[in-house]
Amino acid sequence: MYTRLDVEETAVPSPALLPARQQMRRPQCACRARAVLSTPDKKSLLLIRRQYAAGHVIHHLPGGGLERTDASPEDALLRELREEFDAEVILGGLLKIVHYGGSTCLRIYDATARTWSSHLRDCRPGDTLVEVPLTALSGLQLAPAAIASMLHDQAAVRP
Protein backbone atom coordinates (compact mmCIF):
# COMPACT_ATOMS: atom_id res chain seq x y z
CA MET A 1 0.00 0.00 0.00
CA TYR A 2 2.71 2.46 0.92
CA THR A 3 5.98 2.96 -0.85
CA ARG A 4 8.95 1.62 1.05
CA LEU A 5 11.11 4.49 2.14
CA ASP A 6 14.86 4.50 2.24
CA VAL A 7 15.38 3.02 5.67
CA GLU A 8 16.55 5.73 8.01
CA GLU A 9 19.07 4.53 10.55
CA THR A 10 21.67 6.13 12.73
CA ALA A 11 24.76 4.36 13.96
CA VAL A 12 24.92 3.61 17.67
CA PRO A 13 28.42 2.81 18.98
CA SER A 14 28.97 -0.67 20.31
CA PRO A 15 29.06 -0.69 24.14
CA ALA A 16 32.39 -2.51 23.97
CA LEU A 17 33.93 0.58 22.32
CA LEU A 18 32.83 2.92 25.09
CA PRO A 19 34.85 3.69 28.24
CA ALA A 20 33.90 1.47 31.20
CA ARG A 21 32.07 4.29 33.06
CA GLN A 22 29.85 4.95 30.00
CA GLN A 23 29.16 1.23 29.50
CA MET A 24 27.73 1.02 33.01
CA ARG A 25 25.21 3.83 32.55
CA ARG A 26 24.36 3.26 28.90
CA PRO A 27 20.68 2.19 28.59
CA GLN A 28 19.74 -0.87 26.60
CA CYS A 29 18.17 -0.14 23.22
CA ALA A 30 14.40 -0.39 23.54
CA CYS A 31 13.06 -1.71 20.25
CA ARG A 32 9.44 -1.09 19.29
CA ALA A 33 7.42 -2.08 16.22
CA ARG A 34 4.38 -0.32 14.80
CA ALA A 35 2.20 -0.83 11.73
CA VAL A 36 0.69 1.38 9.08
CA LEU A 37 -2.33 -0.91 9.29
CA SER A 38 -4.79 -0.69 6.41
CA THR A 39 -8.23 -2.24 6.15
CA PRO A 40 -8.74 -5.03 3.57
CA ASP A 41 -10.16 -2.56 1.00
CA LYS A 42 -7.05 -0.33 1.43
CA LYS A 43 -9.26 2.75 1.83
CA SER A 44 -8.75 3.27 5.58
CA LEU A 45 -6.15 2.89 8.32
CA LEU A 46 -6.69 1.48 11.80
CA LEU A 47 -5.26 3.91 14.36
CA ILE A 48 -5.26 4.27 18.14
CA ARG A 49 -6.98 7.51 19.15
CA ARG A 50 -5.51 8.90 22.36
CA GLN A 51 -6.84 11.96 24.15
CA TYR A 52 -4.40 13.93 26.28
CA ALA A 53 -4.89 16.74 28.78
CA ALA A 54 -6.98 19.71 27.67
CA GLY A 55 -8.63 17.62 24.94
CA HIS A 56 -5.52 17.31 22.75
CA VAL A 57 -5.93 14.24 20.47
CA ILE A 58 -3.17 12.32 18.68
CA HIS A 59 -3.71 9.25 16.51
CA HIS A 60 -1.00 6.61 16.96
CA LEU A 61 0.06 3.70 14.80
CA PRO A 62 -0.78 0.43 16.58
CA GLY A 63 2.01 -1.80 17.90
CA GLY A 64 4.32 -1.96 20.87
CA GLY A 65 7.53 -3.17 22.40
CA LEU A 66 9.54 -6.33 21.97
CA GLU A 67 9.58 -8.90 24.73
CA ARG A 68 12.30 -11.47 25.43
CA THR A 69 10.07 -14.23 24.03
CA ASP A 70 9.68 -12.51 20.63
CA ALA A 71 11.86 -14.03 17.92
CA SER A 72 11.93 -10.81 15.89
CA PRO A 73 10.41 -7.33 15.67
CA GLU A 74 7.90 -8.74 13.17
CA ASP A 75 6.80 -11.42 15.65
CA ALA A 76 6.48 -8.76 18.36
CA LEU A 77 4.29 -6.62 16.12
CA LEU A 78 1.99 -9.51 15.24
CA ARG A 79 1.73 -10.43 18.95
CA GLU A 80 0.97 -6.84 19.97
CA LEU A 81 -1.77 -6.49 17.34
CA ARG A 82 -3.37 -9.75 18.48
CA GLU A 83 -3.18 -8.70 22.15
CA GLU A 84 -4.49 -5.18 21.62
CA PHE A 85 -7.47 -5.87 19.34
CA ASP A 86 -7.49 -9.48 18.10
CA ALA A 87 -6.12 -8.45 14.71
CA GLU A 88 -5.19 -11.07 12.15
CA VAL A 89 -2.68 -9.32 9.94
CA ILE A 90 -0.84 -9.77 6.67
CA LEU A 91 2.53 -8.17 7.31
CA GLY A 92 4.12 -6.26 4.46
CA GLY A 93 7.55 -4.74 4.25
CA LEU A 94 9.56 -2.53 6.53
CA LEU A 95 8.82 1.13 5.79
CA LYS A 96 11.15 2.96 8.15
CA ILE A 97 13.52 2.59 11.07
CA VAL A 98 13.84 5.56 13.39
CA HIS A 99 16.28 5.96 16.29
CA TYR A 100 15.38 8.33 19.10
CA GLY A 101 18.38 9.52 21.06
CA GLY A 102 20.26 6.30 20.38
CA SER A 103 18.34 4.33 23.01
CA THR A 104 15.00 3.67 21.31
CA CYS A 105 14.57 2.04 17.93
CA LEU A 106 11.20 2.20 16.17
CA ARG A 107 10.53 -0.13 13.23
CA ILE A 108 7.49 0.76 11.14
CA TYR A 109 5.91 -1.84 8.84
CA ASP A 110 3.25 -1.84 6.16
CA ALA A 111 0.41 -4.25 7.07
CA THR A 112 -3.16 -5.16 6.19
CA ALA A 113 -5.70 -6.28 8.79
CA ARG A 114 -7.78 -9.25 7.71
CA THR A 115 -9.95 -9.23 10.85
CA TRP A 116 -10.03 -7.22 14.09
CA SER A 117 -12.13 -6.33 17.10
CA SER A 118 -13.07 -2.73 17.87
CA HIS A 119 -12.53 -3.43 21.60
CA LEU A 120 -9.01 -2.51 22.77
CA ARG A 121 -7.19 -4.46 25.46
CA ASP A 122 -3.88 -3.72 27.18
CA CYS A 123 -3.96 -0.05 26.19
CA ARG A 124 -4.26 3.18 28.14
CA PRO A 125 -7.67 3.99 29.60
CA GLY A 126 -9.64 6.08 27.13
CA ASP A 127 -7.77 4.86 24.04
CA THR A 128 -10.02 3.82 21.18
CA LEU A 129 -9.42 1.98 17.92
CA VAL A 130 -10.67 4.04 14.99
CA GLU A 131 -10.96 3.35 11.29
CA VAL A 132 -9.84 6.50 9.48
CA PRO A 133 -10.44 6.93 5.74
CA LEU A 134 -7.26 7.85 3.86
CA THR A 135 -9.02 11.00 2.69
CA ALA A 136 -9.35 12.16 6.33
CA LEU A 137 -5.69 11.69 7.36
CA SER A 138 -4.65 15.24 6.50
CA GLY A 139 -6.90 16.58 9.27
CA LEU A 140 -5.33 14.46 12.01
CA GLN A 141 -2.26 14.80 14.18
CA LEU A 142 -0.43 11.50 13.72
CA ALA A 143 2.29 9.81 15.74
CA PRO A 144 5.04 8.97 15.35
CA ALA A 145 5.92 12.24 13.63
CA ALA A 146 8.65 10.44 11.68
CA ILE A 147 5.99 8.73 9.56
CA ALA A 148 3.18 11.33 9.60
CA SER A 149 4.41 13.33 6.60
CA MET A 150 4.75 10.17 4.50
CA LEU A 151 1.18 9.13 5.37
CA HIS A 152 -0.21 12.59 4.60
CA ASP A 153 1.69 12.78 1.28
CA GLN A 154 0.64 9.34 0.09
CA ALA A 155 -2.99 9.82 1.14
CA ALA A 156 -3.09 13.08 -0.85
CA VAL A 157 -2.17 11.31 -4.12
CA ARG A 158 -4.58 8.38 -3.70
CA PRO A 159 -7.86 8.51 -5.67
N, C-alpha and C positions, 0 to 999 in steps of 0.2 A: 504494500500500500504506500509506504513512504520510501523515498529514495535514501539509500544508505549514504550516510555522510562519511567524509574522511574521518576516521576515528581520531578523536582528540585525546592525546595522552601527554602527561608530563612525567619526566623521569624523577623517581624518588631514590635517593642514594641507599645502597644496601646498608643495613645496620652494622655489618661487619667492617665497613669502611669508616664508620664514625668513631670519634674518641669514646673511651669507655664511659665517661660521665654522661655523654649524649645518648649512648645506647640504653642506659638505665632509664632515662626519662622519656625516651621516644615512644609514642603510642603505637599500638598495632594498627595496621590499616583496616578500617572498617569497610567492607565491601557490601554494596547494596545493589539490587537489581529492580528495575521498574520497566513497565510495558506501555508502549503506545498501543492501546488495546482497542481494536476496532470491532464493530458488530459484524455479523456474517454478511450483511449487505454492503459493507464498507462505506456506509453513509454517515455513521456516527462513531464516536469514541466513548468508552466507558471510563469515567473519571471519578475520583473521590472528592466530594465537595466538603470543604472544611471551613467552618465559620470561626473567626478569631474575635478578639475583643473589639468592641465598638462596631460590630456588624461587618467587619472586613472579611471577605470571602475569597479563598484561593482554591482552585481546582488542581488536584495533584494526580500524577500518574500513579496507578496502582502498582504495588510491589512491596518489597521490604528487604530486610537484611539476611545475610547468609548465616546459617547455623553450622556447627561442627559436623552434623550428620549429612549436610548437603554435599553431593559429589561435585557440583559445579554451580556457577552463578545461574545458569539456565534451570537447573534442578531447583534451586532456591526460589526462583521466580515462579515456577509452576506450582511449587508447594504453597507459597504465599498467596497466590491467586485462588487456589483451592480452599485454603484456610479462611481467607477474608470473605469470599462470596461464592463458594462452590463453582468456580469457573473451570470449565474444560476448554483448553486453549490450544490452538495451533501456533507454535512459536516460529516466528520468522527470523530474520537476521539481526545482528547487532547494528544499532544505528549510531551509537555514540558512547564514548567512555569519557567521563569527566572526573577530574581529581580536585578535591576541595582541600586546600591547605596541606596537601601531601599525606593526610591521615585518613581521608574518606574517598573511596572510589565508587562512583556511580556508573553502572552499566545499564544502558537503555536499549531495549529490544523492540522490534516490530512484532505484533502478535494479533491474532484474530480469536475472539471468543466464540466458541461453538454453542455453549450453554452457560448460564449463570443465574444466580439468585439475587434479587434486589436487596436482600437482608444482609447487612454487613456484620461480620464477627471479628473479634480481635482488633478492633480499630478504636480510635478515640471516641468518647461519648459525643454525640451530635454529628459525627461524620455520616454522610449519605453517599450511596452509589448513584450516579446520574448518567443517563445516556444523552450525550450532547451531539446534535447534528454538526457535521463539519462546517456548515454555513454559519453556525453560531459561535465558533471558536474565537473569532476576532474580538468578540465582546467580553471575553473572560480573561481573568488574570490566571495564568497557568504556572505550575511549578513541576519540575525544576525550571528555572529561568534559562538554563543552558539549552533546553529543547523547545521552549515556547516560541521563539522566532521561527524555527523550522516548521512547527505545526501551523502557525498562523500563515506563513508563506505558502505552504503546500495546500492548505485549505482554500486559500484565495484563488488558486489556479484550477481547482477541481470544478467540474460542471455541476 
